[in-house]
Amino acid sequence: MAGFTIPGMSDKDAGEVATLLQKQLSTYNDLHLTLKHVHWNVVGPNFIGVHEMIDPQVELVRGYADEAAERIATLGASPKGTPGAILEDRTWDDYSVGRDTVLSHLAALDLVYNGVNEDTRKAIETLEELDPVSQDMLIGHAAELEKFQWFVRAHLENAGGELANEGASTEKGAAKKAKA
C-alpha cells in the first residue's frame, strides 16, 4: 500500500477493499479474454448476430477492469493486470470450449456469467460497510453484466422458459447439452 489512502477510510479497510477489487479486476480481465475467445470461435447459424453481440460486451468489461484498477490505485494499492494475477486470483477453471456452435458457446458462457455475477453480488454485499463508493461502482457493473447474461440466455430459452443448458455444471457439459 502507498503512504496514503482515501480520507475517512482506514488503511486496514482500504487494504481489504483493494484486495477485493483485485479479485474483481482479475475476473474482468479473464472475462473479456473469454468473451473474445467466444467471438473468434463461434460458428454456425446465427454466427454473425452472436459474433457482433459479443464485442460490445468485451469493450464494456475492459472498461470495468480499468475502473476497478483505477479504484485500487485510488485506495493506495497497486493494481495487477498481468496474466499471472489472473491465475493467482482465479478460483474457476479456464474456459473449456473451442471452435463450436452458437448454442454450445452461449450455453457455456451462461455458466461463466453465473460465476461472475454471483461473485460480483458477494463483493457488493461485502462492500456495504467497507466502502459505498466501490460498492456503487460494482452495482453499476452488476446491472450490465446481468443484462449481458440475459442476452445470452435469450438464445438458450425455449417458449416454456427452459434453458438448453438446464442442469449442466460444466462448460463442456452445457455445450453438449445445448447441442442435444
Secondary structure, 3 states (H helix, E strand, C coil): CCCCCCCCCCHHHHHHHHHHHHHHHHHHHHHHHHHHHHHHHEECCCHHHHHHHHHHHHHHHHHHHHHHHHHHHHCCCCCCCCHHHHHHHCCCCCCCCCCEEHHHHHHHHHHHHHHHHHHHHHHHHHHHHHCHHHHHHHHHHHHHHHHHHHHHHHHHECCCCCECCCCCCCHHHHHHHHHC
